[in-house]
Amino acid sequence: MNSRENYLQQEVDWIENSGEMPEVAFYEAFYYLTEKEEGPKLILTLSDIKHMEDAAINRFKTIILRDLKFANRRSSIFRGLKRAIINYNRLKNYQKKKNRSDSGIKKETGRFLKEYIRCECEDISNKRYYRTINCTREELEQFAHELGVNIAPEDNDICFKHISLTFDEVYRATLLSERNDYPYKFIYDRGNYCEIVIFNKKKRKFHISLKIFCEKEEADRKNMQLKTDAVYRSLSKSIPPWEVL
C-alpha cells in the first residue's frame, strides 16, 4: 500500500470509528486529505470519495443498530430508541444528498426494531415497571411505518404503559437488576435526587448506583418519585436484613 492509499485508508478507518456525527467526520476527513495545510493535499477520485461515503454510511448503520439492540441496554454505549430515530433520519438525508441508495439498511433496521419491541414487551410482562423506549408513541409509530414494521396495538400499549427512563437511567437500572450477587436493594432520599443502591451479603455496595434527579419544580419531584418507585419495584431483590446508614 503506497502513501496515498495509506492516507485514504486511515481516514476511512477514522470515519467508520468516529462518534455520533458520521457526516461531520466525512467532511473533516475530506478537508484533511485535500485542503488542510498539514494534510497530504490529495486529489481524490470519485472512487475515493465513494469509499469515504461508504465509511460514513457504515458508521451511521453501526450507531443506529447499536441503539436498537436490546442487549446493549446493559452497556454505557447505549443511547436509546430516540437517538436511533434521529440517526436514521440523518442517514436518510445524507444518502439523499449523496445520491446513494439504501443498500438494505432499512430492512435490517426494521428487523432490529421488531426484535426490540418483542423483548421490551416480554420484559415488561415479566414485572418490569418502567420502559426503556425513550421516544414518544407517535415517534415510534412513525419510525415503524417508515421501516415497514407492523407493531400490534396491544404491543404498543404494553410499551407505553409505564414511565420512561433516560438512556443512562436504563443502563444503570439494567446493571443493578442483573447483578444476582448483590441481592439487597435500598433507596436513599438525597433531597434533590433519589439514589438506588444494591448490596451484597457482605454489606458492600455495588460500585454503580442509579441517581434520579429533580429540579425545584413540584412536577419534577413527582416524576423523580415515579421513576424511583418504578425501578425499585422492578428489582427482584430484598431489603437488607441490617440497618442501612
C-alpha positions in Angstrom: 0.0 0.0 0.0 1.5 3.3 -1.1 1.5 6.5 1.0 -1.6 7.9 -0.9 -3.6 4.7 -0.1 -2.4 4.8 3.5 -3.7 8.3 4.0 -7.0 7.5 2.4 -7.4 4.2 4.4 -6.5 5.9 7.7 -9.3 8.4 7.2 -11.8 5.8 6.1 -11.0 3.8 9.3 -11.4 7.0 11.3 -14.8 7.8 9.8 -16.0 4.2 10.5 -15.0 4.5 14.1 -15.9 8.1 14.7 -18.6 9.4 17.1 -22.2 10.3 16.7 -21.9 12.6 13.7 -20.6 10.5 10.7 -21.4 13.2 8.2 -19.2 15.7 10.0 -16.5 13.1 10.2 -16.7 12.6 6.4 -16.3 16.3 5.7 -13.4 16.7 8.3 -11.6 13.8 6.6 -12.2 15.2 3.1 -10.8 18.6 4.2 -7.8 17.0 5.8 -7.0 14.9 2.7 -7.5 17.7 0.2 -7.1 21.2 1.7 -5.6 21.2 5.2 -2.2 22.9 5.3 -0.5 20.0 7.2 -2.5 17.3 5.2 -1.4 15.3 2.2 -3.3 17.6 -0.3 -4.6 14.7 -2.4 -6.7 14.9 -5.5 -9.5 12.4 -4.7 -11.1 10.4 -7.4 -14.8 9.6 -7.5 -14.0 6.1 -6.3 -12.0 7.6 -3.3 -14.9 9.8 -2.4 -17.4 6.9 -2.7 -15.1 4.8 -0.4 -15.3 7.6 2.2 -19.1 7.9 1.8 -19.4 4.2 2.4 -17.5 4.6 5.6 -19.9 7.3 6.8 -22.9 5.2 5.9 -21.4 2.2 7.7 -20.9 4.4 10.8 -24.5 5.5 10.6 -25.6 1.9 10.4 -23.4 0.9 13.4 -24.8 3.6 15.7 -28.4 3.0 14.6 -28.3 -0.7 15.2 -26.3 -0.2 18.4 -29.4 1.6 19.9 -31.8 -1.0 18.6 -30.0 -3.9 20.1 -31.9 -4.8 23.2 -28.8 -6.4 24.9 -27.0 -3.1 24.7 -29.1 -1.6 27.5 -26.5 -3.0 29.9 -23.7 -1.1 28.1 -22.6 2.5 28.5 -22.7 2.9 24.7 -26.5 2.6 24.7 -28.4 5.8 23.7 -31.9 4.5 23.2 -34.5 4.5 20.5 -34.9 8.2 20.3 -31.2 8.5 19.2 -31.7 5.6 16.7 -34.6 7.5 15.1 -32.6 10.7 14.9 -29.6 9.0 13.4 -31.8 7.1 10.9 -33.3 10.3 9.7 -29.7 11.8 9.4 -28.7 8.8 7.4 -31.6 9.2 5.0 -30.7 12.9 4.5 -27.1 12.0 3.9 -27.9 9.3 1.4 -30.2 11.7 -0.5 -27.6 14.4 -0.5 -25.0 12.0 -1.9 -27.5 10.3 -4.3 -26.9 6.9 -2.6 -29.3 4.0 -2.4 -30.5 2.3 0.7 -28.4 -0.9 0.3 -30.5 -3.0 2.7 -30.1 -0.8 5.8 -33.9 0.0 6.0 -34.8 -3.7 6.1 -32.1 -4.6 8.7 -33.2 -1.6 10.9 -36.8 -2.8 10.7 -35.8 -6.3 11.8 -33.8 -4.9 14.8 -36.8 -2.6 15.8 -39.2 -5.5 15.7 -37.0 -7.6 17.9 -36.5 -4.7 20.3 -40.3 -4.3 20.7 -40.7 -8.0 21.2 -38.1 -8.1 24.0 -39.5 -4.9 25.6 -43.0 -6.4 25.8 -41.6 -9.6 27.2 -39.6 -7.8 29.9 -42.5 -5.5 30.9 -44.8 -8.6 31.1 -42.2 -10.1 33.5 -42.9 -7.4 36.0 -40.7 -4.5 34.9 -42.4 -1.2 35.8 -40.6 1.2 33.6 -40.0 1.4 29.8 -36.7 1.6 28.1 -38.2 3.3 25.0 -37.4 7.0 25.4 -39.2 8.3 22.4 -42.9 9.2 22.2 -45.6 6.8 21.0 -46.1 8.9 17.9 -42.4 8.9 17.1 -42.2 5.1 17.4 -45.3 4.6 15.2 -43.9 6.9 12.6 -40.5 5.2 12.7 -42.1 1.8 12.4 -44.2 3.0 9.5 -41.1 4.3 7.8 -39.4 0.9 8.1 -42.5 -1.1 7.1 -42.8 -2.7 10.6 -46.2 -3.5 11.9 -46.5 -3.0 15.7 -49.6 -4.6 17.1 -51.8 -2.1 19.1 -51.6 -4.3 22.2 -47.7 -4.3 22.0 -47.8 -0.5 21.7 -50.0 -0.4 24.7 -47.6 -2.6 26.7 -44.6 -0.5 25.6 -46.1 2.8 26.8 -48.0 1.7 29.9 -45.1 2.7 32.2 -42.9 5.7 32.8 -39.9 6.2 30.5 -36.3 6.4 31.7 -33.4 8.3 30.1 -30.8 6.0 28.3 -28.4 6.4 31.2 -31.0 5.5 33.7 -31.9 2.5 31.6 -28.2 1.4 31.5 -27.8 1.7 35.3 -31.2 0.1 36.1 -30.3 -2.8 33.9 -26.9 -3.3 35.6 -28.5 -3.2 39.0 -31.2 -5.7 38.1 -28.8 -8.2 36.5 -26.3 -8.4 39.4 -27.6 -11.5 41.2 -24.6 -11.5 43.5 -26.0 -8.3 45.1 -29.3 -9.5 46.5 -30.3 -6.4 48.5 -31.7 -3.0 47.5 -32.1 0.3 49.2 -33.2 3.9 48.3 -31.5 7.0 49.7 -33.6 10.2 49.5 -30.9 12.9 49.0 -33.3 15.8 48.7 -32.8 16.9 45.1 -32.3 13.3 43.9 -33.0 9.7 44.9 -30.3 7.1 44.8 -31.0 3.4 44.4 -28.1 1.1 45.6 -27.6 -2.6 45.8 -25.6 -4.5 48.4 -24.0 -8.0 48.6 -24.2 -10.3 51.6 -21.0 -8.7 53.0 -22.8 -5.3 53.2 -20.8 -3.9 50.4 -22.4 -1.5 47.9 -22.2 -2.2 44.2 -19.9 0.5 42.6 -22.6 1.8 40.3 -25.9 3.2 41.6 -28.9 4.9 40.0 -29.4 8.5 40.8 -32.7 10.1 39.6 -32.6 13.9 39.9 -35.2 16.6 40.0 -35.3 20.4 39.9 -37.2 22.6 42.2 -40.5 22.2 40.3 -43.1 20.1 42.1 -43.8 18.2 38.8 -40.1 17.3 38.6 -40.1 15.9 42.1 -43.2 13.8 41.3 -41.5 12.5 38.2 -38.4 11.6 40.2 -40.5 9.7 42.7 -42.4 7.8 40.0 -39.2 6.8 38.3 -37.6 5.8 41.6 -40.6 3.7 42.6 -40.7 2.0 39.1 -37.1 1.0 39.1 -37.1 -0.1 42.8 -40.2 -2.3 42.3 -38.6 -3.8 39.2 -35.5 -5.0 41.1 -36.2 -8.6 42.3 -34.1 -8.0 45.4 -34.8 -7.8 49.1 -34.5 -5.1 51.7 -31.2 -5.6 53.6 -31.6 -7.5 56.9 -29.4 -4.9 58.7 -29.8 -1.2 59.4 -28.6 0.8 56.4 -26.7 4.0 57.2 
